[in-house]
């Protein structure tokens, strides 16, 4: 059973999450030659103050 974790900042709509889950699930199921029902997708959201890139907090980079 493949498990895919997608991590990013919040702000993606419910509709876009549904589309993302469907498209990624289809791709993973095809790649593994498994039924789509065996694929699990986890979407994690992180606030900008919880993300650092290049040694700088993302909330400070976006100002």
MOPAC internal coordinates of N, CA, C and O (Angstrom, degrees):
PM7 1SCF
backbone

  N    0.0000 0     0.00 0     0.00 0    0    0    0
  C    1.4403 1     0.00 0     0.00 0    1    0    0
  C    1.5245 1   109.01 1     0.00 0    2    1    0
  O    1.2310 1   119.49 1   -75.05 1    3    2    1
  N    1.3252 1   118.58 1   104.95 1    3    2    1
  C    1.4636 1   121.49 1   177.79 1    5    3    2
  C    1.5336 1   111.22 1   -68.44 1    6    5    3
  O    1.2310 1   121.27 1   -39.74 1    7    6    5
  N    1.3282 1   115.18 1   140.26 1    7    6    5
  C    1.4564 1   121.95 1   174.87 1    9    7    6
  C    1.5247 1   107.11 1  -123.97 1   10    9    7
  O    1.2310 1   120.75 1   -53.46 1   11   10    9
  N    1.3267 1   116.16 1   126.54 1   11   10    9
  C    1.4633 1   122.04 1   179.96 1   13   11   10
  C    1.5228 1   107.86 1  -115.64 1   14   13   11
  O    1.2310 1   120.61 1   -51.38 1   15   14   13
  N    1.3310 1   116.45 1   128.62 1   15   14   13
  C    1.4617 1   121.40 1   175.88 1   17   15   14
  C    1.5189 1   108.73 1  -109.65 1   18   17   15
  O    1.2310 1   121.26 1   -52.44 1   19   18   17
  N    1.3152 1   115.20 1   127.56 1   19   18   17
  C    1.4638 1   121.95 1   177.69 1   21   19   18
  C    1.5256 1   106.58 1  -114.48 1   22   21   19
  O    1.2310 1   120.33 1   -60.40 1   23   22   21
  N    1.3116 1   116.98 1   119.60 1   23   22   21
  C    1.4590 1   121.33 1  -177.78 1   25   23   22
  C    1.5222 1   109.96 1  -116.87 1   26   25   23
  O    1.2310 1   120.97 1   -41.44 1   27   26   25
  N    1.3253 1   115.75 1   138.56 1   27   26   25
  C    1.4634 1   119.70 1   178.75 1   29   27   26
  C    1.5056 1   110.65 1  -171.16 1   30   29   27
  O    1.2310 1   121.05 1     3.92 1   31   30   29
  N    1.3089 1   115.60 1  -176.08 1   31   30   29
  C    1.4470 1   119.14 1   178.48 1   33   31   30
  C    1.5305 1   109.70 1   -81.85 1   34   33   31
  O    1.2310 1   119.99 1   -23.80 1   35   34   33
  N    1.3411 1   117.62 1   156.20 1   35   34   33
  C    1.4573 1   121.33 1  -178.15 1   37   35   34
  C    1.5258 1   111.18 1   -68.62 1   38   37   35
  O    1.2310 1   121.21 1   -12.31 1   39   38   37
  N    1.3016 1   115.29 1   167.69 1   39   38   37
  C    1.4565 1   119.48 1   175.65 1   41   39   38
  C    1.5194 1   113.43 1   125.65 1   42   41   39
  O    1.2310 1   119.93 1   167.46 1   43   42   41
  N    1.3294 1   117.73 1   -12.54 1   43   42   41
  C    1.4538 1   119.93 1   178.60 1   45   43   42
  C    1.5343 1   108.48 1   -77.57 1   46   45   43
  O    1.2310 1   120.51 1   -44.26 1   47   46   45
  N    1.3093 1   116.63 1   135.74 1   47   46   45
  C    1.4604 1   121.01 1  -176.57 1   49   47   46
  C    1.5301 1   111.22 1   -73.44 1   50   49   47
  O    1.2310 1   121.05 1   -17.67 1   51   50   49
  N    1.3295 1   115.59 1   162.33 1   51   50   49
  C    1.4611 1   121.27 1   178.14 1   53   51   50
  C    1.5295 1   110.21 1   -59.20 1   54   53   51
  O    1.2310 1   120.63 1   139.40 1   55   54   53
  N    1.3233 1   116.39 1   -40.60 1   55   54   53
  C    1.4626 1   120.63 1  -179.53 1   57   55   54
  C    1.5333 1   111.52 1   -63.52 1   58   57   55
  O    1.2310 1   120.62 1   138.82 1   59   58   57
  N    1.3318 1   116.41 1   -41.18 1   59   58   57
  C    1.4608 1   119.90 1   179.11 1   61   59   58
  C    1.5210 1   111.37 1   -70.59 1   62   61   59
  O    1.2310 1   120.34 1   146.34 1   63   62   61
  N    1.3324 1   116.96 1   -33.66 1   63   62   61
  C    1.4626 1   120.10 1   175.55 1   65   63   62
  C    1.5247 1   109.96 1   -63.51 1   66   65   63
  O    1.2310 1   120.48 1   136.98 1   67   66   65
  N    1.3289 1   116.69 1   -43.02 1   67   66   65
  C    1.4649 1   120.60 1   178.25 1   69   67   66
  C    1.5234 1   111.07 1   -59.96 1   70   69   67
  O    1.2310 1   120.55 1   136.33 1   71   70   69
  N    1.3185 1   116.55 1   -43.67 1   71   70   69
  C    1.4590 1   121.48 1   178.90 1   73   71   70
  C    1.5331 1   110.51 1   -64.01 1   74   73   71
  O    1.2310 1   120.64 1   135.85 1   75   74   73
  N    1.3310 1   116.38 1   -44.15 1   75   74   73
  C    1.4549 1   121.84 1   179.42 1   77   75   74
  C    1.5273 1   110.72 1   -60.89 1   78   77   75
  O    1.2310 1   120.44 1   133.51 1   79   78   77
  N    1.3326 1   116.76 1   -46.49 1   79   78   77
  C    1.4616 1   121.13 1   179.61 1   81   79   78
  C    1.5236 1   110.56 1   -60.29 1   82   81   79
  O    1.2310 1   120.16 1   135.29 1   83   82   81
  N    1.3091 1   117.31 1   -44.71 1   83   82   81
  C    1.4705 1   121.08 1  -178.91 1   85   83   82
  C    1.5259 1   111.26 1   -63.95 1   86   85   83
  O    1.2310 1   120.57 1   132.19 1   87   86   85
  N    1.3330 1   116.51 1   -47.81 1   87   86   85
  C    1.4622 1   120.05 1  -176.41 1   89   87   86
  C    1.5312 1   112.24 1   -67.63 1   90   89   87
  O    1.2310 1   120.35 1   137.11 1   91   90   89
  N    1.3211 1   116.93 1   -42.89 1   91   90   89
  C    1.4650 1   119.93 1   179.24 1   93   91   90
  C    1.5241 1   110.02 1   -67.22 1   94   93   91
  O    1.2310 1   120.26 1   137.86 1   95   94   93
  N    1.3263 1   117.10 1   -42.14 1   95   94   93
  C    1.4647 1   120.77 1   178.34 1   97   95   94
  C    1.5218 1   111.22 1   -59.51 1   98   97   95
  O    1.2310 1   120.46 1   135.18 1   99   98   97
  N    1.3111 1   116.73 1   -44.82 1   99   98   97
  C    1.4677 1   120.45 1   178.01 1  101   99   98
  C    1.5261 1   111.66 1   -60.34 1  102  101   99
  O    1.2310 1   120.63 1   135.10 1  103  102  101
  N    1.3210 1   116.41 1   -44.90 1  103  102  101
  C    1.4646 1   120.93 1  -178.90 1  105  103  102
  C    1.5223 1   111.49 1   -64.11 1  106  105  103
  O    1.2310 1   120.27 1   135.45 1  107  106  105
  N    1.3213 1   117.10 1   -44.55 1  107  106  105
  C    1.4645 1   121.22 1  -178.58 1  109  107  106
  C    1.5278 1   110.00 1   -67.70 1  110  109  107
  O    1.2310 1   120.10 1   136.83 1  111  110  109
  N    1.3147 1   117.41 1   -43.17 1  111  110  109
  C    1.4632 1   120.84 1   178.75 1  113  111  110
  C    1.5269 1   110.74 1   -60.03 1  114  113  111
  O    1.2310 1   120.39 1   137.80 1  115  114  113
  N    1.3178 1   116.86 1   -42.20 1  115  114  113
  C    1.4601 1   121.26 1   178.68 1  117  115  114
  C    1.5236 1   110.97 1   -66.08 1  118  117  115
  O    1.2310 1   120.07 1   135.31 1  119  118  117
  N    1.3185 1   117.47 1   -44.69 1  119  118  117
  C    1.4647 1   121.24 1  -178.43 1  121  119  118
  C    1.5267 1   111.77 1   -63.36 1  122  121  119
  O    1.2310 1   120.30 1   141.37 1  123  122  121
  N    1.3173 1   117.04 1   -38.63 1  123  122  121
  C    1.4629 1   121.61 1  -178.59 1  125  123  122
  C    1.5331 1   112.27 1   -90.37 1  126  125  123
  O    1.2310 1   120.63 1   173.99 1  127  126  125
  N    1.3318 1   116.39 1    -6.01 1  127  126  125
  C    1.4649 1   121.90 1  -176.78 1  129  127  126
  C    1.5293 1   110.46 1    55.59 1  130  129  127
  O    1.2310 1   121.66 1  -129.90 1  131  130  129
  N    1.3293 1   114.43 1    50.10 1  131  130  129
  C    1.4646 1   122.47 1  -179.34 1  133  131  130
  C    1.5236 1   109.72 1  -126.05 1  134  133  131
  O    1.2310 1   120.26 1   -20.37 1  135  134  133
  N    1.3265 1   117.10 1   159.63 1  135  134  133
  C    1.4648 1   119.40 1   173.61 1  137  135  134
  C    1.5378 1   110.02 1   -65.30 1  138  137  135
  O    1.2310 1   120.72 1   -34.96 1  139  138  137
  N    1.3005 1   116.23 1   145.04 1  139  138  137
  C    1.4632 1   120.84 1  -177.91 1  141  139  138
  C    1.5266 1   111.48 1   -59.96 1  142  141  139
  O    1.2310 1   120.26 1   153.18 1  143  142  141
  N    1.3262 1   117.11 1   -26.82 1  143  142  141
  C    1.4659 1   121.50 1  -179.26 1  145  143  142
  C    1.5296 1   112.89 1   -64.61 1  146  145  143
  O    1.2310 1   120.39 1   164.09 1  147  146  145
  N    1.3184 1   116.86 1   -15.91 1  147  146  145
  C    1.4705 1   120.06 1  -179.62 1  149  147  146
  C    1.5285 1   112.74 1   -89.09 1  150  149  147
  O    1.2310 1   120.00 1   174.39 1  151  150  149
  N    1.3180 1   117.60 1    -5.61 1  151  150  149
  C    1.4654 1   122.19 1  -176.19 1  153  151  150
  C    1.5285 1   110.19 1   -94.72 1  154  153  151
  O    1.2310 1   120.60 1   -48.92 1  155  154  153
  N    1.3360 1   116.45 1   131.08 1  155  154  153
  C    1.4641 1   122.42 1   176.60 1  157  155  154
  C    1.5236 1   108.75 1  -116.08 1  158  157  155
  O    1.2310 1   120.88 1   -47.81 1  159  158  157
  N    1.3249 1   115.92 1   132.19 1  159  158  157
  C    1.4617 1   122.27 1   178.27 1  161  159  158
  C    1.5233 1   108.35 1  -116.37 1  162  161  159
  O    1.2310 1   120.54 1   -50.13 1  163  162  161
  N    1.3302 1   116.57 1   129.87 1  163  162  161
  C    1.4621 1   122.71 1   176.04 1  165  163  162
  C    1.5239 1   108.34 1  -115.72 1  166  165  163
  O    1.2310 1   120.58 1   -52.41 1  167  166  165
  N    1.3178 1   116.50 1   127.59 1  167  166  165
  C    1.4654 1   120.53 1   176.94 1  169  167  166
  C    1.5182 1   107.87 1  -111.14 1  170  169  167
  O    1.2310 1   120.91 1   -60.47 1  171  170  169
  N    1.3287 1   115.87 1   119.53 1  171  170  169
  C    1.4623 1   122.12 1   178.95 1  173  171  170
  C    1.5244 1   108.64 1  -109.82 1  174  173  171
  O    1.2310 1   120.84 1   -45.75 1  175  174  173
  N    1.3141 1   116.00 1   134.25 1  175  174  173
  C    1.4632 1   120.81 1   177.59 1  177  175  174
  C    1.5182 1   109.79 1  -112.13 1  178  177  175
  O    1.2310 1   120.93 1   -42.96 1  179  178  177
  N    1.3131 1   115.83 1   137.04 1  179  178  177
  C    1.4522 1   122.29 1   178.77 1  181  179  178
  C    1.5203 1   109.01 1  -123.91 1  182  181  179
  O    1.2310 1   120.85 1   -47.04 1  183  182  181
  N    1.3131 1   115.97 1   132.96 1  183  182  181
  C    1.4593 1   120.26 1   175.73 1  185  183  182
  C    1.5259 1   109.15 1   -69.44 1  186  185  183
  O    1.2310 1   120.00 1   -27.26 1  187  186  185
  N    1.3338 1   117.60 1   152.74 1  187  186  185
  C    1.4594 1   120.68 1  -178.69 1  189  187  186
  C    1.5325 1   114.24 1   -55.34 1  190  189  187
  O    1.2310 1   119.94 1   151.35 1  191  190  189
  N    1.3474 1   117.71 1   -28.65 1  191  190  189
  C    1.4668 1   118.76 1   178.27 1  193  191  190
  C    1.5261 1   112.17 1   -78.32 1  194  193  191
  O    1.2310 1   120.23 1   173.89 1  195  194  193
  N    1.3460 1   117.16 1    -6.11 1  195  194  193
  C    1.4590 1   121.80 1   177.61 1  197  195  194
  C    1.5254 1   112.37 1  -100.74 1  198  197  195
  O    1.2310 1   120.29 1  -175.03 1  199  198  197
  N    1.3272 1   117.06 1     4.97 1  199  198  197
  C    1.4671 1   121.60 1  -177.08 1  201  199  198
  C    1.5229 1   108.88 1  -123.03 1  202  201  199
  O    1.2310 1   120.80 1   -45.73 1  203  202  201
  N    1.3104 1   116.07 1   134.27 1  203  202  201
  C    1.4551 1   121.16 1   174.55 1  205  203  202
  C    1.5131 1   109.77 1  -123.64 1  206  205  203
  O    1.2310 1   120.37 1   -39.62 1  207  206  205
  N    1.3041 1   116.90 1   140.38 1  207  206  205
  C    1.4641 1   122.19 1   177.64 1  209  207  206
  C    1.5190 1   107.84 1  -140.68 1  210  209  207
  O    1.2310 1   120.85 1   -52.20 1  211  210  209
  N    1.3077 1   115.98 1   127.80 1  211  210  209
  C    1.4579 1   120.02 1  -179.83 1  213  211  210
  C    1.5167 1   112.67 1    63.38 1  214  213  211
  O    1.2310 1   120.44 1  -151.22 1  215  214  213
  N    1.3332 1   116.77 1    28.78 1  215  214  213
  C    1.4547 1   120.91 1   178.60 1  217  215  214
  C    1.5127 1   114.55 1    80.83 1  218  217  215
  O    1.2310 1   120.30 1  -172.47 1  219  218  217
  N    1.3451 1   117.03 1     7.53 1  219  218  217
  C    1.4622 1   120.80 1  -177.44 1  221  219  218
  C    1.5219 1   108.89 1  -125.03 1  222  221  219
  O    1.2310 1   121.05 1   -43.06 1  223  222  221
  N    1.3328 1   115.60 1   136.94 1  223  222  221
  C    1.4547 1   120.81 1   176.47 1  225  223  222
  C    1.5297 1   109.38 1   -63.52 1  226  225  223
  O    1.2310 1   120.41 1   -46.61 1  227  226  225
  N    1.3200 1   116.82 1   133.39 1  227  226  225
  C    1.4594 1   121.50 1  -176.33 1  229  227  226
  C    1.5315 1   111.98 1   -58.05 1  230  229  227
  O    1.2310 1   120.13 1   144.42 1  231  230  229
  N    1.3193 1   117.36 1   -35.58 1  231  230  229
  C    1.4734 1   119.56 1  -179.91 1  233  231  230
  C    1.5335 1   110.90 1   -63.85 1  234  233  231
  O    1.2310 1   119.62 1   153.41 1  235  234  233
  N    1.3303 1   118.32 1   -26.59 1  235  234  233
  C    1.4648 1   120.75 1   177.23 1  237  235  234
  C    1.5235 1   111.18 1   -83.47 1  238  237  235
  O    1.2310 1   120.32 1   149.68 1  239  238  237
  N    1.3374 1   116.99 1   -30.32 1  239  238  237
  C    1.4679 1   120.08 1   178.61 1  241  239  238
  C    1.5275 1   111.31 1   -69.24 1  242  241  239
  O    1.2310 1   120.29 1   147.81 1  243  242  241
  N    1.3339 1   117.06 1   -32.19 1  243  242  241
  C    1.4537 1   121.42 1  -174.29 1  245  243  242
  C    1.5268 1   113.33 1   -81.68 1  246  245  243
  O    1.2310 1   120.16 1   178.89 1  247  246  245
  N    1.3210 1   117.30 1    -1.11 1  247  246  245
  C    1.4796 1   119.28 1  -179.03 1  249  247  246
  C    1.4970 1   111.17 1   -82.98 1  250  249  247
  O    1.2310 1   120.10 1   180.00 1  251  250  249

